[in-house]
């Protein structure tokens, strides 16, 4: 069971790869993702116990230095977050649809965790910056009031960091749109 996840987002692919290597050597963490994203950034996502993840992120930040764009350590991560990052969401139908869009992967994952903990919603997908200019977004579903509360909570955190691009709640998405979301 994952206790915590941490992510480091960098502007340099070379520095990102070096940071990833340092991070997994620094402490007992599992490397979940290490990949380039648009527009030429690099993300490193690790999991483990809170202290190990924090130590790993600190080591990566030291190596990444000025190339670090954003980072986080998220303890007690909601299981829906991991499933949504992996595009393995259990969602089969969409009621109301909520979307939060941010400028960084790190701010979006934290916003998604806050959103899913704030209301009775299910995360559909967390899209992490590939093919969308480095921006990221999360889609989530539930009843209208829950989706609104979740989107408001998640977007508020990202807004505090200056990272929100937009947020939307669609009360009753058309069936054709629903098919495109999965």
Beta strands, then each sheet from edge to edge (+ up, - down):
strand 1: 4-10
strand 2: 30-37
strand 3: 41-48
strand 4: 68-75
strand 5: 96-102
strand 6: 122-128
strand 7: 136-142
strand 8: 164-170
sheet 1: 2+ 3- 1+ 4-
sheet 2: 6+ 7- 5+ 8-
end
